Amino acid sequence: MPLSLKEIHDLIERISRSDFSCFELDHDGTKLKLERRSDGAMQIVAPVGAAPAAVAVPVAVTAPGAAPVNPVPVQAAPAPAEDLHEVKSPIVGTFYRSPSPKADVFVETGSRIKAGQTLCIVEAMKLMNEIECDVDGEIVDILIANGQPVEYGEVLFRLRINAA
């Protein structure tokens, strides 16, 4: 028996709140693939051969002959303002806000930082790579959650340069 719309909606909500980067379901005629975007939001990927190729969540999931379910709320990363400096990941890996699980985080939103100061760690192949800031400023946005995977060139932080 195919999944009901309520079951699909509940599944999407649970996956959105989890640490999964990709989830696929093929159950009795119900095919669903969810992938986490670089900004942390979930997207529903259409089956092979379907168009469009990907639709960003929030989206209403509809089964044939049924009413749509309310969209899943997902917070998107704010668009960069022209005066903000972006710190991007130089490597693919796992983002960590502190040097160890019990240690304080390197920076918080609102922290004033200096060029050369460590902002985070990106673990790649069991190596802990400290990511340092290249400018003086103030942290405006931290775009990645602790323990989440990051891609090369993905924006990690947004800063206001030379914050007084």
C-alpha positions as CSV (number, residue, x, y, z in Angstrom):
1,M,0.0,0.0,0.0
2,P,1.5,3.4,-1.0
3,L,2.3,5.9,1.7
4,S,-0.3,8.5,2.6
5,L,0.3,12.2,2.2
6,K,0.5,12.6,6.0
7,E,3.1,9.9,6.2
8,I,5.1,11.5,3.4
9,H,4.8,15.0,5.1
10,D,5.9,13.5,8.4
11,L,8.9,11.8,6.8
12,I,10.0,15.0,5.1
13,E,9.8,16.9,8.4
14,R,11.8,14.3,10.2
15,I,14.5,14.1,7.6
16,S,14.7,17.9,7.5
17,R,15.4,18.0,11.2
18,S,18.0,15.2,11.0
19,D,21.7,15.1,10.0
20,F,21.0,13.1,6.8
21,S,22.6,14.6,3.7
22,C,20.6,12.3,1.3
23,F,17.6,10.1,1.8
24,E,15.9,7.9,-0.8
25,L,12.6,6.0,-0.5
26,D,11.1,3.5,-2.9
27,H,8.1,2.0,-1.2
28,D,5.2,0.3,-3.0
29,G,4.9,2.9,-5.8
30,T,6.1,5.9,-3.7
31,K,9.4,7.2,-4.8
32,L,11.0,10.1,-2.9
33,K,14.6,11.5,-2.8
34,L,15.6,14.3,-0.4
35,E,19.0,15.9,-0.5
36,R,20.5,18.6,1.8
37,R,21.7,21.7,-0.1
38,S,24.9,23.4,0.7
39,D,22.9,26.1,2.7
40,G,21.4,23.3,4.9
41,A,17.9,23.4,3.3
42,M,16.4,20.1,2.1
43,Q,15.4,19.7,-1.5
44,I,13.2,17.1,-3.2
45,V,14.8,15.7,-6.2
46,A,12.5,14.5,-9.0
47,P,12.8,10.9,-10.2
48,V,15.1,10.3,-13.2
49,G,13.6,11.5,-16.4
50,A,11.2,13.9,-14.6
51,A,11.3,17.7,-14.9
52,P,12.3,19.9,-13.2
53,A,15.4,18.1,-12.0
54,A,15.2,19.5,-8.5
55,V,12.8,21.7,-6.6
56,A,13.9,23.5,-3.4
57,V,11.9,22.8,-0.3
58,P,9.5,24.2,1.0
59,V,7.3,22.3,-1.5
60,A,3.9,20.8,-1.4
61,V,4.0,17.0,-2.0
62,T,1.1,15.8,-4.0
63,A,0.1,12.2,-4.8
64,P,-2.1,11.4,-7.8
65,G,-5.7,12.3,-7.0
66,A,-5.0,13.8,-3.6
67,A,-4.8,17.3,-2.1
68,P,-1.4,18.9,-1.5
69,V,0.2,18.8,2.0
70,N,1.3,22.0,3.7
71,P,4.9,22.8,2.8
72,V,7.7,21.9,5.2
73,P,9.2,25.1,6.7
74,V,12.9,25.3,6.0
75,Q,15.0,28.4,6.8
76,A,17.1,29.5,3.8
77,A,20.4,31.3,4.2
78,P,20.0,35.0,3.9
79,A,21.2,36.6,0.7
80,P,24.6,38.3,1.0
81,A,24.6,42.0,1.3
82,E,27.0,44.0,-0.8
83,D,29.0,45.2,2.2
84,L,29.6,41.7,3.7
85,H,32.7,39.6,3.3
86,E,32.2,35.9,2.8
87,V,34.6,33.2,4.3
88,K,34.3,30.1,2.1
89,S,35.5,26.6,2.8
90,P,38.8,25.9,1.0
91,I,38.1,22.1,1.2
92,V,35.4,19.4,1.3
93,G,34.9,18.1,4.8
94,T,32.9,18.3,8.0
95,F,32.4,21.7,9.7
96,Y,33.1,22.1,13.4
97,R,32.6,25.3,15.4
98,S,34.9,24.3,18.3
99,P,38.2,22.4,18.7
100,S,36.5,19.6,20.7
101,P,33.0,18.6,21.6
102,K,33.2,20.0,25.1
103,A,35.2,23.2,24.2
104,D,33.7,26.6,23.6
105,V,33.0,27.6,20.0
106,F,35.6,29.7,18.2
107,V,33.2,32.5,17.3
108,E,29.5,33.5,17.7
109,T,27.3,35.8,15.7
110,G,28.4,39.3,16.8
111,S,32.0,38.2,17.6
112,R,34.6,40.8,16.7
113,I,37.5,39.0,14.9
114,K,41.0,39.8,13.7
115,A,42.7,38.6,10.5
116,G,44.4,35.3,11.2
117,Q,41.9,34.3,14.0
118,T,40.6,30.8,13.8
119,L,36.9,30.7,12.9
120,C,36.2,27.0,12.7
121,I,37.7,23.6,11.8
122,V,36.9,21.6,8.6
123,E,37.8,17.9,9.0
124,A,39.0,16.2,5.9
125,M,40.3,12.7,5.8
126,K,40.8,12.7,9.6
127,L,42.9,15.9,9.4
128,M,41.6,18.9,11.4
129,N,42.1,22.0,9.2
130,E,41.7,25.3,11.1
131,I,40.0,27.9,8.9
132,E,41.3,31.4,9.7
133,C,39.7,34.8,8.9
134,D,41.5,36.9,6.3
135,V,40.1,40.3,7.4
136,D,39.3,42.2,10.6
137,G,35.5,42.4,11.2
138,E,32.4,41.2,13.0
139,I,30.6,37.9,12.4
140,V,27.1,38.6,10.9
141,D,26.1,35.1,9.9
142,I,27.2,31.5,10.6
143,L,25.7,29.6,7.8
144,I,26.7,26.0,8.6
145,A,25.5,23.9,11.6
146,N,28.1,22.1,13.7
147,G,28.9,18.7,12.3
148,Q,27.5,19.3,8.9
149,P,29.3,18.4,5.7
150,V,30.6,21.3,3.6
151,E,31.7,21.6,0.0
152,Y,34.7,23.4,-1.6
153,G,33.8,27.1,-2.0
154,E,30.7,26.9,0.2
155,V,30.1,30.0,2.3
156,L,30.7,29.4,6.0
157,F,30.6,32.9,7.5
158,R,29.5,36.4,6.5
159,L,31.3,39.3,8.2
160,R,31.1,43.0,8.3
161,I,34.6,44.3,7.6
162,N,36.3,46.7,10.0
163,A,33.5,46.6,12.5
164,A,34.1,49.2,15.2
